[in-house]
Amino acid sequence: MQRNLLFVLFTISVFSFCGCSTRWEENSIDGPWVAPGVHTRELTRTYLPFYSPDAEHITFWTTANGGREEAYKNFDSSMRYLEELGYFDRWPKTGDGYDNYDQRLAPFTFHIIAIDPTIMVMVPHNFGNSRAGRSISEIVGQQPAQGMEMKYMINFIEYGTSFPYDPNVLWFSPDLRVPPIPFKKTSDSEQEIVNEKIKIAVTKEGDVWKSKREQP
């Protein structure tokens, strides 16, 4: 009996020491598509690790089967795929560094519009030819409400089901191993992604493309 009590007290002390207090919150977002007609939901896990007085926050996206995956993995796999393809070598260095990376400025805005598989859209964008002492925020603007910073470049990676209009958008997928390619144009105001594992149609509405995931 005494040994059991000591074990319980030890377990409680370990959990207290490790800062295992965890809180889950759901964020209201325009989630990327996770299946036809289904948006991913976004959940934030907040916890206090034993090694820091500051709380840590990790963002998760729900999957089609109701599971959860860390959202960061979709961003990182996309950037690593572009790095593997040699795209960062084509884009100018900014003079900023992070985690041993010379950060680049790509002439695009980037948007994750679907997961399972991850689909990222590249929209051509002119940020200017010279940094000329400008800050990062002066070049790429403030961080969007639905966006993430990455170590590879100073561009933000945005997410959601819509993205800025341009007639020459590209898409790629690290999961499908599809490099950046144009959408298939079906009319002046409609384009689509067609693959055996995913189909996404986009329609021009004002100055944005609105996407819809359909059965492939």
Protein Blocks (a to p, Z undefined) as FASTA:
>chain_A
ZZmmmmmmmmmmmmmmnopaccddddddddddfbehiacdddddddddfkbcbdcddddd
ddfkopacdfklmmmmmmmmmmmnommmmpccehiaeehiacdddfbdcddfbghiaddd
dddddebjbfnlpafklmnopadfbdcddfkbmbdcdedjbdcddfkbccddfklopacd
ddddfbfkbccdddfkbccddddehjaccdddddZZ
